[in-house]
Amino acid sequence: MTEERNPQSTLAEAQKDAAPAQEKLKVVCIEDEPEMIELIRLILGRRNFELIGAVGGREGLEAVRKIKPKLVLLDLMMPDIDGWEVYQQMKADEELSHIPVIVVTAKAQSIDKVLGLHIAKVDGYVTKPFGPQELLVSVNKVLGTKL
């Protein structure tokens, strides 16, 4: 005698066995220009990233503490708390110190990049203006993801 299966339980089992939808990686962008946040959201949104924008350093630190994202994109020149102060506070906080940071800034001087990458040890450095591909390459390199 063969065992009859309930079609609904079979469907439920199949759905349970199916691969879950890929979860979007959360990225916090700390920037004082809302237009730049929207541009970055547009670029990353097409690639399985969820961008959370924060205008200014204070708001950015709050967002990072609350969300604990996979990555932070950080502008350096902001009116309330500058990017280096945000970075130092993140690295001093045990819960945030492991989160990688890519500096996204108009400070394009070689010395600024050297200070960021070799002295401060940020994970990446992208200068404005940048192309979409340049940002994606940097994000994927830091996170070990594929384009």
Steps between C-alpha positions, in 0.01 A plus 500: 500500500643837399486796728299792366658839547312815569574734203520799732759343726706411190488862387597618848793255506615615155486865604693422816769322297524780241793736534404813692494830313835671525491759775613849408822613666449812709733793431490829689607807301599794721502811284397863537357523147164318459551497121819296541316252725235458229765449231673231706160340579432482126838338428493245784126432491540314172751260660326345801596775744259692720633850553406689814587867467600716795547874460799608709729333750267498801214341309750262340637374830147445629411303186814285521438424869136408432537306172850349532540487121736285294676815375520876558561750221635811670546856379780688675389861473178550695389800705395335828746216564762441233561159352825435684326554834220261395764245397690534830180458702407190300844342548491578874164322540534122540165438331590710193877464462470198266279682246698588187512865393550642153572871494312675218632854480594795285840506674694366204853598599743207511589584860134472604476155343826388664378628838170318457624166373835465676483710814132483600459153339166559330396209281458698179527852360289634212536859383215712368405524226501124445348267245245235600745221413773650718268503802374146432853363462603654832188373683535149356872489579444600863204265552636213292183495290465463125377768258 
